Every structure is written in structure tokens, then in C-alpha cells.
Amino acid sequence: MLQIRKEQWDVFAEIEEKKFRGRLKARLTGKYGEYFDEAGLEQIDRFIEEGLGRARDYGLKDSKDILAFFVLMLTVSESFDSHEAIKSVLSDQTLPATRRMEKVLYETPSEVWDGLKGR
């Protein structure tokens, strides 16, 4: 029986993480390139690093949820998740992580979004 050691899994995980970051970067710069016009690659990498850290701190793991988190960072406010109404949903451990982002997107009152624009 084939057995994969932890060290081997760690290498696979690292490779998958690099591939995921590459896909995320390509998607963001391709579809939302105007937000990165003057940013260098190093700035984009820092933006992705920071955003992934915050998204994962909320327990977001699904690539669709993480992409939505980044889209909100770009289109609404880089710190959209600091608003208490949004932060409370993203931090709600009684909700599955896959439901939190959906709830933010579809149940956040428009007044909250209006207050965040340009912040």
C-alpha cells in the first residue's frame, strides 16, 4: 500500500498554494486590471498576501468565496471587512464558512455598501 508522508503532503500543499495564487493573480489582473494599472508586481503580490490572510482568518477556503472577498476589496473598499456589519457576519462561527460570504453579498444592507465606497 502506498503511503504518503506528511513532508510529501506539505510539498503538494505548497505547490497547490502557488498554483492557486497564480490563478488568483491572473484573474484579478485580467478582469480588474484597471485597479492595478500603476501597481508593480511586488505590490500586487503584497495585496494578494494581505487579502488571503484576512480571508483565511475568517475561515474562507473556497476559491469562489476568496475571489468574492478580493472583488469587494477592489470594487468597494480595500478594508470593507472592517465594517462591523460585515465583520460580524464573516466572524460568525455559527455559520458555515461557505455561507458567510454569500450572506455578506446578498444580505448586507445597501446603506452599509454606500457608506463603504471610497473608504
C-alpha positions in Angstrom: 0.0 0.0 0.0 1.3 3.4 -1.0 1.8 5.7 2.0 2.4 9.5 1.7 4.4 11.1 4.5 3.5 14.4 6.0 6.5 16.0 4.3 5.3 14.9 0.9 1.8 16.3 1.6 3.4 19.5 2.7 5.2 19.8 -0.7 1.9 19.1 -2.5 0.1 21.7 -0.5 2.8 24.3 -1.2 2.6 23.6 -4.9 -1.2 23.9 -4.9 -0.9 27.1 -2.9 1.4 28.6 -5.5 -0.9 27.5 -8.3 -3.9 29.0 -6.6 -2.1 32.3 -6.0 -1.1 32.4 -9.7 -4.6 31.7 -10.8 -6.0 34.4 -8.4 -3.4 36.9 -9.6 -4.2 36.2 -13.3 -7.9 36.5 -12.6 -7.6 39.7 -10.7 -5.2 41.5 -13.0 -7.1 40.2 -16.1 -10.6 41.2 -15.1 -9.8 44.1 -12.7 -6.6 45.3 -14.3 -7.6 48.9 -14.0 -7.2 48.7 -10.3 -3.6 47.6 -10.8 -2.6 49.9 -13.6 0.2 51.6 -11.6 1.0 48.8 -9.2 4.1 46.8 -9.7 4.2 43.0 -9.4 5.5 43.3 -5.9 2.6 45.5 -4.8 0.1 43.1 -6.4 1.8 40.2 -4.5 1.5 42.1 -1.2 -2.1 42.9 -1.9 -2.8 39.2 -2.6 -0.9 38.1 0.5 -2.8 40.5 2.7 -6.2 39.7 1.3 -5.6 35.9 1.5 -4.5 36.3 5.1 -7.6 38.2 6.0 -10.0 36.0 4.1 -8.5 32.9 5.7 -8.6 34.5 9.1 -12.4 34.5 8.6 -12.2 30.8 7.7 -12.8 31.3 4.0 -11.3 28.4 2.0 -13.5 28.0 -1.1 -11.9 29.7 -4.1 -15.2 31.4 -5.1 -15.5 32.9 -1.6 -11.9 34.1 -1.7 -12.4 35.6 -5.1 -15.5 37.4 -4.0 -13.6 38.8 -1.0 -11.0 40.2 -3.3 -13.6 41.6 -5.7 -15.1 43.5 -2.7 -11.6 44.7 -1.7 -11.2 46.1 -5.2 -14.6 47.4 -6.1 -16.0 48.6 -2.7 -13.2 49.2 -0.3 -9.9 47.6 0.5 -11.0 47.4 4.1 -14.6 46.5 3.5 -14.4 43.8 6.1 -13.6 46.3 8.9 -17.2 47.5 8.9 -18.9 46.0 11.9 -22.0 44.7 10.0 -19.7 42.8 7.6 -17.1 41.8 10.1 -19.8 40.2 12.4 -21.1 38.0 9.5 -17.6 37.0 8.4 -16.7 36.1 12.0 -19.9 34.3 12.8 -18.7 30.8 13.8 -22.3 29.5 13.9 -22.5 29.9 10.1 -20.5 27.5 7.8 -17.7 29.4 6.1 -19.3 28.8 2.7 -22.4 30.6 3.8 -20.7 33.7 5.3 -19.5 35.3 2.1 -22.9 34.6 0.5 -24.6 36.3 3.4 -22.3 39.3 3.1 -23.0 39.6 -0.6 -26.8 39.1 -0.5 -27.9 40.3 2.9 -25.8 43.4 3.7 -28.0 46.5 3.6 -27.3 48.9 0.8 -26.6 51.7 3.4 -23.6 49.7 4.5 -22.2 49.4 1.0 -22.9 53.1 0.3 -21.0 54.1 3.4 -18.0 52.0 2.4 -17.5 53.3 -1.1 -14.3 55.2 -1.5 -13.2 54.4 2.0 
